[in-house]
Amino acid sequence: MADQADVENALAALIANALYPNGTAALSAVGAVCKVYRGYPNAPALDEDLARGIVHVSIAPAAAAVRNVTRYPRQWREVKPVAQVLDVIVQGVSASFAGGCAVGQLAGVLVNEQSFAYAVQASDSPATVASNLAALIRTAGWIVNYAGSGLSVPAARRFDARVVAGAGALQEIRRQVQEFGVTMWCADPVMRDAVAPVIDEALGALKFIPMADGSFGHMNFAGTATQDGGAETSLFRREVIYAVEYPTTLAQMAPAMLFGTVTASADAVVLGNFQS
């Protein structure tokens, strides 16, 4: 089911794609190194990065309360499968993505017993899929080598990567609207004014964002604010706020089984140890 974390991950991926259209191994759209993440920055790390000209972009829930807007009847809705046009090749502890990107596909990496799933966005390329998966894996503490459209996890004992297309049926049990703030932390107003339109245009152009469970969130612009640090500081902020309406769902079938095992007997087939 989609929840707050899924929305934040989707927003982070969209922003990373806008700032790094060729993946994080290439130069960013604004020329500076940009760090995109969920939550709020650590103050000492932020100060150190700003002094080096590094931009931070954080995504976090805004102060506004979550609103319950449940209004649709509970009924199963088929999630139509899409053509799988994205491929991945695995060699040892390395994975390389190729092909095309379409909404409805799910890319995933298995590192030991941890699985990391990424809902492919319309703005993706094989390089940005690899880049976003590398970012997800790093959040769990793994060292990830990333370049072009490939990634590797040298310390992994067990490693796999797959791409699947969503299928099955969803039942919406609740619907909510929640505001999310996207804050740009920059060392000077020139960089802030360069980063802001890249992010604002990427988010403002979208009405719907895909979630990993096969559902979609509906986005509306909710406000913006600018805060100058002044002549005595080196912090210049810009925040854009988007209200996202998204459902909590039940899945009759997993949208797509990325990793799992099947045990068969003469009497039954048992599915176990699966992750999606």
TITORSE-62040 format. One record per residue: residue in one letter; x, y, z of N, C-alpha, C in turn. Coordinates in steps of 0.2 Angstrom, whole numbers, plus 5000, padded with zeros to 4 digits. Example, Ala and Ser with C-alpha at 12.3 -4.5 7.8 and 13.67 -1.06 7.14 Angstrom:
REM TITORSE-62040
A506649725039506249785039506649845039
S506449895035506849955036506450005039
//
This chain:
REM TITORSE-62040
M500449945000500050005000500450065000
A500250124997500550184997500550215004
D501050245006501050285012501450345011
Q501550385017501950445016502650435013
A502950375015503650365013503650355005
D503150325003503150314995503050374992
V502650424994502650484991503250524991
E503650524997504250554998504750524993
N504750464992505250434988505050454981
A504450454979504250474972504450544971
L504350584975504550654974505350664974
A505650624978506450634978506650604971
A506350554968506550524962506450574956
L505850614956505650664951506150714951
I506350744958506850794958507550774956
A507750714958508450694956508450684948
N507950664945507850654938507950724935
A507650774938507650844935508350874935
L508650864941509350894942509850854939
Y509750784938510250744935509950704929
P509750734924509350704919509750644916
N510450644916510850584914511150544920
G510850554925511050514931511550554935
T511650534941512150574946512850564944
A513050514939513750504937513950564932
A513450604930513550654925513450724929
L513650774926513550844928512850864929
S512650894935511950914936511750974931
A511050984931510851034926511051104928
V511251114935511451174937512151184938
G512551134937513251134937513551114944
A513151124949513351104956513251034958
V513551014963513350944966512750954970
C512250914969511650924972511450854976
K511250864982511050804987510350804988
V509950754986509250754986509050694991
Y508650714996508550665001507850675005
R507650625008507050635013507250665020
G506850695023507050725030507350795029
Y507650815035507950875036508750865036
P509050915034509850915034510050915041
N510650885042511050885048511450955047
A511350995053511651065052512451065051
P512851025055513551035053513751005046
A513350955044513550935037513250985032
L512751015033512451065029512951125028
D513151145034513651205034514251185030
E514551125031515151105027515051105020
D514451075018514351065011514151135007
L513851185011513751245008514351285007
A514851275011515551305011515851285004
R515651225002515951194996515551204990
G515051234991514551254985514051194983
I513951144988513551094987512851114989
V512351094985511651114986511251054989
H510851064994510451014997509751024995
V509350974994508650974993508350924997
S507950945002507650895006506850895005
I506550835006505850825006505550805012
A505050835015504850825021504050845022
P503650815026502950835027502950905029
A502450945027502351005029501951005035
A501951065039501551075045500851055045
A500551065039499851065038499650985040
A499050985043498750915045498550875039
V498650815040498350765035497550765035
R497250775029496550775028496350715025
N495850685028495450625026494950645021
V495050625014494650635009494350575006
T494250525010493950465007493250475005
R493150454998492450464995492250414990
Y492750364988492550314983492350254987
P491850214983491650154986492250104986
R492250054990492750004991492549954985
Q492949944980492949894975493549884972
W493649824969494249804966494349834960
R494949864958495049894952495649854949
E495649834943496149804939496749854937
V497349824939497949864937498149834930
K498049874925498249844919499049834918
P499249774916499949774915500249814909
V500849834910501149874904501649834901
A501849854895502349814891503049834895
Q503449774896504049784900504649804894
V504849864895505349884890506049904893
L506049894899506649904903506949844905
D507649834903507949764905508549784910
V508749724913509349734917509749664916
I510349674916510849624916511249614922
V511249564926511649554932512249514931
Q512849534933513449494933513749504940
G513749454944514049454951513649494955
V513949554958513649594962513549664958
S513449664952513349714947512749714943
A512349764942511749764938511849824933
S511649814927511649864922510949864918
F510649924918509949934915510049964908
A509549944904509549964897508849954894
G508749994889508049994886507650054887
G506950054887506550104888506250114895
C505950164897505650174903504950194902
A504450164906503750174906503450164912
V502950214914502650204921502250134921
G502250104927501950044928502549984929
Q503150004927503649954928503949964935
L504249914938504549914944505249884944
A505749924945506449904945506649884953
G507049834954507249814960507849784961
V508249794967508849764968508749724975
L509049664975509049624981509849624984
V509949644990510549644993510549604999
N510849544999510749495005510049485006
E509749505011509049495012508649555012
Q508949615010508549675009508349685002
S507749705000507549724994507349794993
F507549824987507449894986507049904979
A506449934980506049934974505950004972
Y505950024965505950084963505350084957
A504850134958504350134953504550184948
V504650154942504850194936504450254934
Q504750314933504350374932504450384924
A503950424922503950444914504550474912
S504850514917505450554916506150514916
D506050454918506650404919507050384912
S507650374913508050334908508450284912
P508750234908509150184912509650204917
A509950264915510450294920510150324926
T509550354925509150384931508850324936
V508650274933508450214936508950184941
A509550174938510150154942510350204947
S510350264945510550314950510050314956
N509350314955508850314960508950254965
L509050194962509150134965509750134970
A510250164967510950174971510750214977
A510350264976510250314982509850274987
L509350234985508950194990509350144994
I509850114990510250064993510750094998
R510950154997511450195001511150215008
T510450225007510150245013510050195018
A510150135016510250075021510950065023
G511350105021512050095024512550055020
W512350035014512750005009513250045005
I513850025004514250064999514050044992
V513950084988513650074981514150104976
N514350074971514750104966514250114960
Y514250174957513750184952514050224947
A513950204940514150244934513750224929
G513550284925513150274919512450244921
S512350184918511650144919511750084923
G512350084927512550024931512650034938
L512649984942512749994949513049924952
S513449934957513649874960513749884968
V513649824972513749834979514249784981
P514849804981515449754982515349714988
A515049734994515049695000514449645000
A514049644995513449594995513649524995
R513349484999513449414998512949384993
R512349414993511849394988511649454985
F511649444978511449504974511049484968
D510449524967510049514961509749574959
A509549584953509149644951508649614945
R508049644946507549624941507149684939
V506749684933506249734931505649694930
V505049714933504449684931503949734930
A503349714927502849754925502249744930
G501949794933501349794938500749754935
A500449714939499849684937499449664943
G498849644943498449624948497849674949
A497549684955497049724957497149754964
L496849814964496949854970496249874973
Q496149884979495549904982495749964987
E495450024986495550084989495250084996
I495550085002495250085008495250155012
R495650195009495650265012496050315007
R495850375008496150425003496350485008
Q496950515007497150575011497450625007
V497450685009497850735006498350765011
Q499050765009499550785014500050825010
E500250885013500650925010501450905011
F501850915006502550905007502950965005
G503450985009503851035007504551015004
V504651044999505351034995505751094996
T506251085000506751145002507351134999
M507551194996508251204992508651244997
W509251214999509751245003510351264999
C510451324998511051344994511451394997
A512051404995512551444998512551524995
D512151534990512051604988511451604984
P511151664983510551674980510551654972
V511151664969511151644962511051574961
M511351534965511251454964510551444966
R510251474971509551454973509051474968
D509251534964508751544959508851504953
A509451474952509551424947509251354948
V509251334954508951264956508251274956
A507951324959507151324960506751314954
P506951344948506451334943506551264940
V507151234940507251164938506751114942
I506751124948506351084952505551104952
D505451164952504751184952504451164945
E504751174939504451154933504351074932
A504851044935504750964935504150944939
L504050974945503450954949502850984946
G502851044944502251084942501951054935
A502351024931502150994925501750934926
L501750904932501450834933500850844937
K500350804935499750804939499650734943
F499950684941499950624944500650594944
I500850564950501450524951501350454953
P501650404950501550334951501850314957
M501550264961501850234967502050164966
A502450134970502650074969502150014970
D501550034973500949984973500549984967
G500650024962500250034956499750084956
S499650124962499250174962499550244960
F499150294961499450364959499250414964
G499750464965499550514969499450574964
H498950624966498750684963499050744966
M499450784962499850834965499550904963
N499550944968499351014967499851064971
F499951114967500451164970500051204976
A500451204982500051234988500451294991
G501051314988501351374991502051374990
T502351434991503151434991503351494995
A503951484997504251545002505051545001
T505251605001505951615000506251645007
Q506851625009507151645015507851665014
D508051725014508751745013509151745020
G509751725020510151715026510451785028
G510451835023510751895024511451905023
A511751955024512451965022512951935026
E512751915033513151885037513151805037
T512751785033512651705033512851685025
S512851615025512951585018512351535017
L511751555019511251505018510651545015
F510451515009509851545006509351495004
R508751495006508251445005507751465001
R507451414998506851414994506451354995
E505751364997505351304998504751304994
V504551254990503951244987503551184990
I502951194991502451154994501951124989
Y501951054989501451024985500950984989
A500350984988499850944991499750884987
V499850824990499750764986499150724989
E498650704985498150664987498250594985
Y498350544989498550474988498150424992
P498050364989497650314992498050264996
T497750245001497950185005497550125002
T497950075000497550014996497749944998
L497349904997497449834998497549804991
A498049754990498249724984497949654984
Q497549634979497349564978497849524976
M498349544972498949514970499449574971
A500049554972500649594973500649634966
P500749694966500849734959501349694955
A501849674958502349634954502849604959
M502949534958503449504963504149504960
L504549544963505249554961505649494963
F505649474969506149424972505749374976
G505849314975505449264979505649194977
T505349144981505449074980504849044980
V504848984976504148944975504348874977
T503948844982504048774984503448734981
A503548684977503048644974503048574977
S502448544978502348484980501748444976
A501648384977501148354974500448384975
D500348404981499648434984499548504983
A500148544983500048614984500648654981
V500548714980501148764978501148814983
V501648824986501748874992502148924990
L501948994990502349044989502649074995
G503249084995503549115001504149155000
N504349195005504949235005504949284999
F504349314998504349354992504349424994
Q504549474990504649544992504449584985
S504049634986503849674980503949744982
//
